[in-house]
Amino acid sequence: MAMLVLLTLWGLYLFVGQLDATQLRLANEQRGAAALAEARDSLVSDAISRASLDTSTYYAAGFLVLPDLGSPFEGGAPSEGLVPTLNHTGNSIDRTVIGKFPWKTLAYPPVRDSRGECLWYVVSGRFKIAPKTHVALNWDTRGQIDVLDGGGNVVASDVAALIAAPGRALDGQSRALADAAYGDCGGNYDARNYLDSFNGADAVAGQVNYFVGSTNNRAAPDANNKSFIMAQSDHYNDRFLFITVDDIFDPLIRRSDFAAAIAGLLDDPGFQSHLQTIAITGSKGTGNLLCSQAPDPVFCENWKEMLLLTQLPTASPIVIDRIASAASCSRVLIFGGRKTTAQSRATAIDKANKDNYLENQNAASFGVPMATATNFSGASAFDFRTPTSDLVRCLP
């Protein structure tokens, strides 16, 4: 009987110990997931709260900060948690960059994954704040990061950035302290020692989660999309949280100055006069549009893809906010709004197709240089609650 009691107690001890270990693991995973979400939210908040919609300035909304590379100044004293100088090695236009999450710049303590490692951060070249891309920055801009699973299948594509939890060291990864200045997070800044797989021979679909051959394996060799592997295996344990283009623009378009900037573009008398006189060419009628004639040329360059211009076969009113315009319109200017789920603007061919910007009767009536009908309708003001709605202007 005594032996039976002892065996029962021993079994209960093992069960409770196993339960405690499972609870600890789950708690660590929850903390790790919360850290990833916290880092993502802080990066997005920083991007959308910048002062200016004019993307020529350093304070432009929509761009993401650079990652922490271990030194705020190229060749300067080591330091952690800070974004680097703008001209660090490999920081070329449209080139994606890898580093650690810049917690100190964003006024956070070190942010760690479930294993206690500080988080890493990958930012698409088109979305990094410096040097800025030369392509338009708007809700249709495509990120340069794709994510694959352990079987090489696409999990996400064209994302703006990744927050990475590196997990425990695998294979030949070394996380030895490179400098005493890195005492908060510890370790070093070679992405290969944190992001997997360490050996190219173990790579899924030939992809490793860093850029081979650059300084600290951190800088993309070109502007092409880069695939990252998210898997749990002997050679991969990186966990990612994505920052999508929508993550940035969903809150950004809620800013009152965003709607005001669109109105300022569409309602500017000088810009309207320009649109009344140019020849209507190109698939969307805006082939001769000059943003130098707009009140904010930079904003115009970023958003002119949404503009369509057509000549009416006879001067006629159009419907604005469900009311016929008082004036007869010789031309109609349309801001096409955000794409619907049925529309695609991924390629130049997509962007040349009016049907990827207009819906219903506007799509049926629009033509270049002449509309096929006069019945156009839309809203007067941008509303973030109905971002796909066409905005229309009557040009007498």
C-alpha positions as a LaTeX table, in Angstrom:
\begin{tabular}{lrrr}
\hline
Residue & $x$ (\AA) & $y$ (\AA) & $z$ (\AA) \\
\hline
Met1 & 0.00 & 0.00 & 0.00 \\
Ala2 & 2.79 & 2.40 & 0.91 \\
Met3 & 4.51 & 1.59 & $-2.40$ \\
Leu4 & 1.29 & 2.37 & $-4.28$ \\
Val5 & 1.01 & 5.74 & $-2.54$ \\
Leu6 & 4.63 & 6.56 & $-3.38$ \\
Leu7 & 4.13 & 5.65 & $-7.03$ \\
Thr8 & 0.98 & 7.75 & $-7.18$ \\
Leu9 & 2.72 & 10.74 & $-5.66$ \\
Trp10 & 5.67 & 10.30 & $-8.03$ \\
Gly11 & 3.35 & 10.17 & $-11.02$ \\
Leu12 & 1.55 & 13.27 & $-9.79$ \\
Tyr13 & 4.90 & 15.03 & $-9.34$ \\
Leu14 & 5.94 & 14.20 & $-12.90$ \\
Phe15 & 2.56 & 15.31 & $-14.23$ \\
Val16 & 2.66 & 18.62 & $-12.38$ \\
Gly17 & 6.26 & 19.18 & $-13.46$ \\
Gln18 & 5.31 & 18.55 & $-17.08$ \\
Leu19 & 2.32 & 20.84 & $-16.71$ \\
Asp20 & 4.50 & 23.59 & $-15.26$ \\
Ala21 & 6.97 & 23.25 & $-18.15$ \\
Thr22 & 4.14 & 23.44 & $-20.69$ \\
Gln23 & 2.66 & 26.49 & $-19.00$ \\
Leu24 & 6.06 & 28.17 & $-18.94$ \\
Arg25 & 6.59 & 27.45 & $-22.64$ \\
Leu26 & 3.16 & 28.81 & $-23.51$ \\
Ala27 & 3.74 & 31.90 & $-21.38$ \\
Asn28 & 7.08 & 32.52 & $-23.11$ \\
Glu29 & 5.47 & 32.11 & $-26.52$ \\
Gln30 & 2.73 & 34.57 & $-25.58$ \\
Arg31 & 5.30 & 37.09 & $-24.39$ \\
Gly32 & 7.23 & 36.60 & $-27.62$ \\
Ala33 & 4.12 & 37.13 & $-29.74$ \\
Ala34 & 3.26 & 40.24 & $-27.73$ \\
Ala35 & 6.78 & 41.60 & $-28.27$ \\
Leu36 & 6.50 & 41.13 & $-32.04$ \\
Ala37 & 3.14 & 42.93 & $-32.06$ \\
Glu38 & 4.51 & 45.75 & $-29.89$ \\
Ala39 & 7.45 & 46.26 & $-32.24$ \\
Arg40 & 5.22 & 46.23 & $-35.32$ \\
Asp41 & 2.79 & 48.73 & $-33.82$ \\
Ser42 & 5.58 & 51.09 & $-32.78$ \\
Leu43 & 7.09 & 51.08 & $-36.28$ \\
Val44 & 3.74 & 51.73 & $-37.94$ \\
Ser45 & 2.84 & 54.43 & $-35.43$ \\
Asp46 & 6.14 & 56.18 & $-36.09$ \\
Ala47 & 5.62 & 55.96 & $-39.86$ \\
Ile48 & 2.09 & 57.34 & $-39.97$ \\
Ser49 & 2.62 & 60.08 & $-37.40$ \\
Arg50 & 5.38 & 61.87 & $-39.26$ \\
Ala51 & 4.63 & 65.53 & $-39.86$ \\
Ser52 & 4.47 & 65.78 & $-43.64$ \\
Leu53 & 2.68 & 64.12 & $-46.55$ \\
Asp54 & 5.33 & 65.69 & $-48.79$ \\
Thr55 & 7.63 & 62.70 & $-49.27$ \\
Ser56 & 10.59 & 64.84 & $-50.26$ \\
Thr57 & 11.19 & 65.64 & $-46.59$ \\
Tyr58 & 12.79 & 63.40 & $-43.96$ \\
Tyr59 & 9.64 & 63.77 & $-41.87$ \\
Ala60 & 7.43 & 62.21 & $-44.52$ \\
Ala61 & 4.54 & 60.03 & $-43.40$ \\
Gly62 & 4.44 & 56.43 & $-44.61$ \\
Phe63 & 8.15 & 55.65 & $-44.53$ \\
Leu64 & 9.67 & 53.25 & $-42.01$ \\
Val65 & 12.79 & 53.94 & $-39.94$ \\
Leu66 & 16.03 & 52.16 & $-40.71$ \\
Pro67 & 17.06 & 49.21 & $-38.54$ \\
Asp68 & 19.69 & 49.30 & $-35.80$ \\
Leu69 & 23.08 & 48.29 & $-37.26$ \\
Gly70 & 25.18 & 48.61 & $-34.13$ \\
Ser71 & 26.44 & 52.13 & $-34.70$ \\
Pro72 & 24.58 & 55.40 & $-35.26$ \\
Phe73 & 27.39 & 56.61 & $-37.50$ \\
Glu74 & 29.27 & 54.61 & $-40.08$ \\
Gly75 & 32.72 & 53.92 & $-38.66$ \\
Gly76 & 31.77 & 55.61 & $-35.39$ \\
Ala77 & 31.62 & 54.26 & $-31.87$ \\
Pro78 & 29.51 & 51.12 & $-31.40$ \\
Ser79 & 26.05 & 51.74 & $-29.98$ \\
Glu80 & 22.87 & 49.69 & $-29.90$ \\
Gly81 & 19.20 & 50.39 & $-30.32$ \\
Leu82 & 19.63 & 53.40 & $-32.61$ \\
Val83 & 18.99 & 53.93 & $-36.31$ \\
Pro84 & 22.22 & 54.44 & $-38.25$ \\
Thr85 & 23.53 & 57.33 & $-40.27$ \\
Leu86 & 21.80 & 57.71 & $-43.61$ \\
Asn87 & 24.84 & 56.74 & $-45.72$ \\
His88 & 25.82 & 53.42 & $-44.17$ \\
Thr89 & 27.37 & 50.74 & $-46.35$ \\
Gly90 & 24.82 & 49.06 & $-48.60$ \\
Asn91 & 22.12 & 51.65 & $-47.97$ \\
Ser92 & 21.24 & 52.31 & $-51.61$ \\
Ile93 & 17.94 & 53.41 & $-53.11$ \\
Asp94 & 15.32 & 50.65 & $-53.16$ \\
Arg95 & 17.67 & 48.13 & $-51.47$ \\
Thr96 & 16.17 & 46.18 & $-48.57$ \\
Val97 & 18.13 & 46.28 & $-45.30$ \\
Ile98 & 18.32 & 43.97 & $-42.25$ \\
Gly99 & 19.29 & 44.90 & $-38.70$ \\
Lys100 & 17.96 & 44.82 & $-35.18$ \\
Phe101 & 14.78 & 46.54 & $-34.06$ \\
Pro102 & 15.76 & 50.16 & $-33.16$ \\
Trp103 & 14.21 & 50.13 & $-29.72$ \\
Lys104 & 16.11 & 53.11 & $-28.32$ \\
Thr105 & 15.22 & 55.38 & $-31.25$ \\
Leu106 & 11.56 & 54.50 & $-30.75$ \\
Ala107 & 11.80 & 55.10 & $-26.98$ \\
Tyr108 & 11.39 & 51.49 & $-25.87$ \\
Pro109 & 13.44 & 49.22 & $-23.66$ \\
Pro110 & 15.00 & 46.25 & $-25.50$ \\
Val111 & 12.20 & 44.17 & $-27.05$ \\
Arg112 & 12.86 & 40.42 & $-26.89$ \\
Asp113 & 11.45 & 37.19 & $-28.28$ \\
Ser114 & 10.39 & 34.12 & $-26.27$ \\
Arg115 & 14.05 & 33.00 & $-25.97$ \\
Gly116 & 15.22 & 36.37 & $-24.66$ \\
Glu117 & 16.85 & 37.48 & $-27.92$ \\
Cys118 & 16.33 & 41.05 & $-29.07$ \\
Leu119 & 14.14 & 41.33 & $-32.14$ \\
Trp120 & 15.43 & 41.84 & $-35.68$ \\
Tyr121 & 13.87 & 43.99 & $-38.40$ \\
Val122 & 13.84 & 43.85 & $-42.21$ \\
Val123 & 12.63 & 46.90 & $-44.15$ \\
Ser124 & 11.84 & 47.00 & $-47.88$ \\
Gly125 & 13.93 & 49.45 & $-49.84$ \\
Arg126 & 10.89 & 51.29 & $-51.16$ \\
Phe127 & 9.57 & 51.89 & $-47.64$ \\
Lys128 & 12.73 & 52.86 & $-45.79$ \\
Ile129 & 12.99 & 56.49 & $-44.84$ \\
Ala130 & 16.44 & 57.06 & $-46.33$ \\
Pro131 & 17.47 & 57.13 & $-49.03$ \\
Lys132 & 13.94 & 57.47 & $-50.31$ \\
Thr133 & 12.62 & 55.57 & $-53.27$ \\
His134 & 12.15 & 57.28 & $-56.63$ \\
Val135 & 8.89 & 55.42 & $-57.27$ \\
Ala136 & 5.53 & 56.76 & $-56.15$ \\
Leu137 & 4.59 & 56.08 & $-52.53$ \\
Asn138 & 0.88 & 55.36 & $-52.24$ \\
Trp139 & $-1.48$ & 52.59 & $-51.19$ \\
Asp140 & $-0.57$ & 50.61 & $-54.33$ \\
Thr141 & 3.21 & 50.68 & $-53.75$ \\
Arg142 & 4.54 & 47.14 & $-53.44$ \\
Gly143 & 6.94 & 46.01 & $-50.75$ \\
Gln144 & 9.91 & 43.87 & $-51.72$ \\
Ile145 & 9.62 & 41.03 & $-49.21$ \\
Asp146 & 7.98 & 37.66 & $-49.78$ \\
Val147 & 7.57 & 35.01 & $-47.07$ \\
Leu148 & 7.62 & 31.26 & $-47.79$ \\
Asp149 & 6.84 & 28.33 & $-45.54$ \\
Gly150 & 9.02 & 25.28 & $-45.01$ \\
Gly151 & 7.69 & 23.72 & $-48.20$ \\
Gly152 & 8.55 & 26.75 & $-50.32$ \\
Asn153 & 4.91 & 27.89 & $-50.54$ \\
Val154 & 4.06 & 31.59 & $-50.49$ \\
Val155 & 2.70 & 32.78 & $-47.15$ \\
Ala156 & 2.80 & 36.52 & $-47.91$ \\
Ser157 & 4.07 & 38.64 & $-50.77$ \\
Asp158 & 5.13 & 42.23 & $-51.38$ \\
Val159 & 5.15 & 43.14 & $-47.70$ \\
Ala160 & 6.75 & 46.38 & $-46.51$ \\
Ala161 & 8.72 & 44.99 & $-43.56$ \\
Leu162 & 9.26 & 42.05 & $-41.22$ \\
Ile163 & 9.76 & 41.91 & $-37.47$ \\
Ala164 & 11.83 & 38.81 & $-36.73$ \\
Ala165 & 12.15 & 36.71 & $-33.60$ \\
Pro166 & 15.44 & 34.83 & $-34.14$ \\
Gly167 & 14.92 & 32.15 & $-31.48$ \\
Arg168 & 17.78 & 29.98 & $-30.25$ \\
Ala169 & 21.03 & 29.67 & $-32.17$ \\
Leu170 & 21.13 & 26.89 & $-34.77$ \\
Asp171 & 23.93 & 25.06 & $-36.55$ \\
Gly172 & 27.04 & 27.28 & $-36.63$ \\
Gln173 & 25.47 & 30.53 & $-35.44$ \\
Ser174 & 27.60 & 32.46 & $-32.96$ \\
Arg175 & 26.07 & 35.10 & $-30.75$ \\
Ala176 & 29.20 & 36.02 & $-28.87$ \\
Leu177 & 29.37 & 39.59 & $-27.59$ \\
Ala178 & 31.12 & 41.69 & $-30.24$ \\
Asp179 & 31.53 & 44.82 & $-28.14$ \\
Ala180 & 30.84 & 45.89 & $-24.57$ \\
Ala181 & 28.60 & 48.65 & $-25.96$ \\
Tyr182 & 26.09 & 45.94 & $-26.91$ \\
Gly183 & 25.47 & 45.05 & $-23.27$ \\
Asp184 & 21.68 & 45.49 & $-23.30$ \\
Cys185 & 20.86 & 43.06 & $-26.10$ \\
Gly186 & 24.24 & 41.33 & $-26.20$ \\
Gly187 & 25.63 & 39.42 & $-29.16$ \\
Asn188 & 26.55 & 40.97 & $-32.48$ \\
Tyr189 & 25.08 & 42.40 & $-35.67$ \\
Asp190 & 25.85 & 39.70 & $-38.24$ \\
Ala191 & 22.40 & 38.70 & $-39.53$ \\
Arg192 & 23.67 & 35.21 & $-40.38$ \\
Asn193 & 24.20 & 34.51 & $-36.67$ \\
Tyr194 & 20.53 & 35.16 & $-35.94$ \\
Leu195 & 18.46 & 34.59 & $-39.08$ \\
Asp196 & 18.45 & 31.17 & $-40.73$ \\
Ser197 & 19.70 & 28.96 & $-42.16$ \\
Phe198 & 23.36 & 29.38 & $-41.28$ \\
Asn199 & 24.49 & 26.97 & $-44.02$ \\
Gly200 & 23.30 & 27.55 & $-47.56$ \\
Ala201 & 23.22 & 23.80 & $-48.14$ \\
Asp202 & 20.31 & 23.60 & $-45.65$ \\
Ala203 & 18.31 & 26.40 & $-47.30$ \\
Val204 & 14.67 & 25.90 & $-48.24$ \\
Ala205 & 14.08 & 26.72 & $-51.91$ \\
Gly206 & 17.63 & 28.11 & $-51.97$ \\
Gln207 & 16.65 & 30.95 & $-49.65$ \\
Val208 & 18.42 & 32.12 & $-46.50$ \\
Asn209 & 17.01 & 34.91 & $-44.32$ \\
Tyr210 & 19.85 & 37.37 & $-44.89$ \\
Phe211 & 21.88 & 38.84 & $-47.76$ \\
Val212 & 25.02 & 36.85 & $-48.40$ \\
Gly213 & 28.23 & 38.77 & $-49.02$ \\
Ser214 & 27.28 & 42.22 & $-47.78$ \\
Thr215 & 28.58 & 43.81 & $-44.58$ \\
Asn216 & 27.10 & 41.73 & $-41.74$ \\
Asn217 & 24.94 & 40.06 & $-44.41$ \\
Arg218 & 22.53 & 42.96 & $-44.07$ \\
Ala219 & 22.06 & 44.71 & $-47.45$ \\
Ala220 & 20.23 & 43.49 & $-50.56$ \\
Pro221 & 22.33 & 43.35 & $-53.74$ \\
Asp222 & 19.50 & 44.79 & $-55.89$ \\
Ala223 & 15.92 & 46.04 & $-55.79$ \\
Asn224 & 14.30 & 42.70 & $-56.54$ \\
Asn225 & 11.95 & 40.98 & $-54.09$ \\
Lys226 & 13.68 & 38.80 & $-51.49$ \\
Ser227 & 12.11 & 35.63 & $-50.10$ \\
Phe228 & 12.36 & 34.80 & $-46.39$ \\
Ile229 & 11.61 & 31.38 & $-44.93$ \\
Met230 & 9.31 & 31.01 & $-41.93$ \\
Ala231 & 9.57 & 27.43 & $-40.68$ \\
Gln232 & 10.26 & 25.34 & $-37.60$ \\
Ser233 & 12.88 & 22.73 & $-38.41$ \\
Asp234 & 16.43 & 21.68 & $-37.58$ \\
His235 & 17.76 & 24.60 & $-39.64$ \\
Tyr236 & 15.05 & 27.27 & $-39.36$ \\
Asn237 & 13.31 & 28.70 & $-36.32$ \\
Asp238 & 12.81 & 32.37 & $-37.26$ \\
Arg239 & 9.35 & 33.72 & $-36.53$ \\
Phe240 & 8.06 & 36.74 & $-38.42$ \\
Leu241 & 5.35 & 39.30 & $-38.04$ \\
Phe242 & 4.61 & 41.22 & $-41.24$ \\
Ile243 & 4.08 & 44.91 & $-41.81$ \\
Thr244 & 1.96 & 45.06 & $-44.94$ \\
Val245 & 1.34 & 48.07 & $-47.13$ \\
Asp246 & $-2.23$ & 48.12 & $-45.81$ \\
Asp247 & $-0.92$ & 48.16 & $-42.23$ \\
Ile248 & 0.66 & 51.51 & $-43.07$ \\
Phe249 & $-2.04$ & 53.07 & $-45.23$ \\
Asp250 & $-5.14$ & 51.91 & $-43.34$ \\
Pro251 & $-4.36$ & 54.33 & $-40.49$ \\
Leu252 & $-2.50$ & 56.92 & $-42.59$ \\
Ile253 & $-5.55$ & 57.73 & $-44.73$ \\
Arg254 & $-7.49$ & 58.54 & $-41.55$ \\
Arg255 & $-5.40$ & 61.68 & $-41.14$ \\
Ser256 & $-7.44$ & 64.80 & $-41.84$ \\
Asp257 & $-4.59$ & 66.29 & $-43.83$ \\
Phe258 & $-4.70$ & 63.33 & $-46.23$ \\
Ala259 & $-8.26$ & 64.12 & $-47.32$ \\
Ala260 & $-7.32$ & 67.80 & $-47.41$ \\
Ala261 & $-4.33$ & 67.10 & $-49.67$ \\
Ile262 & $-6.52$ & 65.23 & $-52.15$ \\
Ala263 & $-9.06$ & 68.05 & $-52.15$ \\
Gly264 & $-6.27$ & 70.58 & $-52.58$ \\
Leu265 & $-5.05$ & 68.73 & $-55.66$ \\
Leu266 & $-8.45$ & 68.23 & $-57.29$ \\
Asp267 & $-9.80$ & 71.73 & $-56.53$ \\
Asp268 & $-6.76$ & 73.86 & $-57.30$ \\
Pro269 & $-7.79$ & 76.41 & $-59.98$ \\
Gly270 & $-4.38$ & 76.42 & $-61.65$ \\
Phe271 & $-4.26$ & 72.63 & $-61.83$ \\
Gln272 & $-7.83$ & 72.47 & $-63.16$ \\
Ser273 & $-6.96$ & 75.06 & $-65.82$ \\
His274 & $-4.00$ & 72.92 & $-66.84$ \\
Leu275 & $-6.26$ & 69.85 & $-67.16$ \\
Gln276 & $-8.79$ & 71.80 & $-69.24$ \\
Thr277 & $-6.21$ & 72.61 & $-71.91$ \\
Ile278 & $-3.92$ & 69.58 & $-72.28$ \\
Ala279 & $-4.46$ & 66.95 & $-74.94$ \\
Ile280 & $-6.10$ & 63.87 & $-73.44$ \\
Thr281 & $-3.78$ & 60.96 & $-74.10$ \\
Gly282 & $-2.68$ & 57.70 & $-72.52$ \\
Ser283 & $-4.87$ & 54.90 & $-71.22$ \\
Lys284 & $-6.22$ & 57.06 & $-68.38$ \\
Gly285 & $-6.21$ & 60.37 & $-70.25$ \\
Thr286 & $-3.43$ & 61.86 & $-68.12$ \\
Gly287 & $-0.47$ & 61.27 & $-70.41$ \\
Asn288 & 0.20 & 65.02 & $-70.64$ \\
Leu289 & $-0.49$ & 65.83 & $-66.99$ \\
Leu290 & 2.30 & 67.88 & $-65.41$ \\
Cys291 & 2.58 & 67.72 & $-61.63$ \\
Ser292 & 4.60 & 70.91 & $-61.76$ \\
Gln293 & 1.24 & 72.62 & $-62.29$ \\
Ala294 & $-0.18$ & 71.12 & $-59.08$ \\
Pro295 & $-0.25$ & 72.98 & $-55.74$ \\
Asp296 & 1.94 & 70.25 & $-54.16$ \\
Pro297 & 3.99 & 68.67 & $-56.95$ \\
Val298 & 5.40 & 65.92 & $-54.70$ \\
Phe299 & 1.97 & 64.82 & $-53.49$ \\
Cys300 & 0.78 & 64.89 & $-57.09$ \\
Glu301 & 3.65 & 62.65 & $-58.26$ \\
Asn302 & 2.82 & 60.11 & $-55.56$ \\
Trp303 & $-0.91$ & 60.00 & $-56.28$ \\
Lys304 & $-1.33$ & 60.85 & $-59.96$ \\
Glu305 & $-1.77$ & 57.13 & $-60.75$ \\
Met306 & $-5.27$ & 57.53 & $-59.29$ \\
Leu307 & $-6.22$ & 60.34 & $-61.71$ \\
Leu308 & $-8.25$ & 59.82 & $-64.88$ \\
Leu309 & $-9.31$ & 62.51 & $-67.36$ \\
Thr310 & $-11.84$ & 62.35 & $-70.19$ \\
Gln311 & $-13.69$ & 64.67 & $-72.60$ \\
Leu312 & $-17.49$ & 64.43 & $-72.67$ \\
Pro313 & $-19.09$ & 63.99 & $-76.10$ \\
Thr314 & $-21.41$ & 66.92 & $-75.25$ \\
Ala315 & $-21.14$ & 69.34 & $-72.35$ \\
Ser316 & $-23.34$ & 67.91 & $-69.60$ \\
Pro317 & $-23.78$ & 67.97 & $-65.84$ \\
Ile318 & $-22.39$ & 65.09 & $-63.80$ \\
Val319 & $-23.58$ & 63.77 & $-60.44$ \\
Ile320 & $-21.55$ & 64.78 & $-57.37$ \\
Asp321 & $-22.69$ & 63.63 & $-53.94$ \\
Arg322 & $-25.91$ & 62.38 & $-55.61$ \\
Ile323 & $-26.76$ & 65.86 & $-56.93$ \\
Ala324 & $-26.40$ & 67.00 & $-60.54$ \\
Ser325 & $-23.70$ & 69.63 & $-60.94$ \\
Ala326 & $-24.90$ & 73.18 & $-61.57$ \\
Ala327 & $-22.43$ & 73.60 & $-64.43$ \\
Ser328 & $-22.21$ & 71.64 & $-67.64$ \\
Cys329 & $-18.91$ & 69.81 & $-67.85$ \\
Ser330 & $-16.68$ & 69.67 & $-70.89$ \\
Arg331 & $-14.27$ & 67.32 & $-69.14$ \\
Val332 & $-14.40$ & 65.09 & $-66.09$ \\
Leu333 & $-11.53$ & 64.53 & $-63.65$ \\
Ile334 & $-11.70$ & 61.40 & $-61.51$ \\
Phe335 & $-9.64$ & 60.28 & $-58.52$ \\
Gly336 & $-10.03$ & 56.52 & $-58.72$ \\
Gly337 & $-9.82$ & 55.68 & $-55.04$ \\
Arg338 & $-8.39$ & 52.58 & $-53.41$ \\
Lys339 & $-8.59$ & 49.33 & $-55.34$ \\
Thr340 & $-11.40$ & 46.91 & $-54.62$ \\
Thr341 & $-10.87$ & 43.19 & $-54.03$ \\
Ala342 & $-11.68$ & 42.58 & $-57.71$ \\
Gln343 & $-9.03$ & 45.02 & $-58.97$ \\
Ser344 & $-5.27$ & 44.62 & $-59.34$ \\
Arg345 & $-2.62$ & 47.31 & $-59.62$ \\
Ala346 & 0.47 & 45.14 & $-59.28$ \\
Thr347 & 2.01 & 45.73 & $-62.71$ \\
Ala348 & 2.35 & 48.53 & $-65.25$ \\
Ile349 & $-0.24$ & 46.75 & $-67.40$ \\
Asp350 & $-2.64$ & 46.65 & $-64.44$ \\
Lys351 & $-2.11$ & 50.36 & $-63.79$ \\
Ala352 & $-2.84$ & 51.22 & $-67.42$ \\
Asn353 & $-6.26$ & 49.55 & $-67.22$ \\
Lys354 & $-9.07$ & 51.94 & $-66.30$ \\
Asp355 & $-11.12$ & 49.04 & $-64.96$ \\
Asn356 & $-8.64$ & 48.67 & $-62.11$ \\
Tyr357 & $-9.56$ & 52.19 & $-60.95$ \\
Leu358 & $-13.20$ & 52.74 & $-61.91$ \\
Glu359 & $-16.36$ & 50.80 & $-61.14$ \\
Asn360 & $-19.89$ & 50.53 & $-62.48$ \\
Gln361 & $-21.10$ & 53.34 & $-64.75$ \\
Asn362 & $-17.90$ & 55.36 & $-64.47$ \\
Ala363 & $-15.95$ & 52.42 & $-65.85$ \\
Ala364 & $-18.48$ & 51.90 & $-68.64$ \\
Ser365 & $-18.59$ & 55.60 & $-69.62$ \\
Phe366 & $-14.87$ & 56.42 & $-69.43$ \\
Gly367 & $-12.89$ & 56.63 & $-72.66$ \\
Val368 & $-9.82$ & 58.33 & $-74.12$ \\
Pro369 & $-9.84$ & 60.91 & $-75.49$ \\
Met370 & $-13.65$ & 60.92 & $-75.54$ \\
Ala371 & $-16.06$ & 59.37 & $-73.06$ \\
Thr372 & $-18.63$ & 56.96 & $-74.44$ \\
Ala373 & $-21.40$ & 58.51 & $-72.33$ \\
Thr374 & $-21.98$ & 61.52 & $-70.10$ \\
Asn375 & $-23.30$ & 59.83 & $-66.97$ \\
Phe376 & $-20.49$ & 60.08 & $-64.44$ \\
Ser377 & $-21.01$ & 60.19 & $-60.68$ \\
Gly378 & $-19.00$ & 60.18 & $-57.49$ \\
Ala379 & $-18.19$ & 61.89 & $-54.24$ \\
Ser380 & $-16.74$ & 65.34 & $-53.67$ \\
Ala381 & $-14.53$ & 64.49 & $-50.66$ \\
Phe382 & $-12.37$ & 61.53 & $-49.68$ \\
Asp383 & $-13.74$ & 59.50 & $-46.78$ \\
Phe384 & $-11.50$ & 56.83 & $-45.21$ \\
Arg385 & $-14.62$ & 54.79 & $-44.41$ \\
Thr386 & $-15.33$ & 54.40 & $-48.16$ \\
Pro387 & $-11.84$ & 54.69 & $-49.67$ \\
Thr388 & $-12.69$ & 52.89 & $-52.93$ \\
Ser389 & $-15.27$ & 55.53 & $-53.93$ \\
Asp390 & $-14.51$ & 57.57 & $-57.04$ \\
Leu391 & $-14.09$ & 61.30 & $-56.49$ \\
Val392 & $-15.23$ & 63.39 & $-59.43$ \\
Arg393 & $-14.75$ & 66.97 & $-60.59$ \\
Cys394 & $-16.59$ & 68.88 & $-63.30$ \\
Leu395 & $-14.26$ & 70.84 & $-65.59$ \\
Pro396 & $-16.43$ & 73.33 & $-67.56$ \\
\hline
\end{tabular}
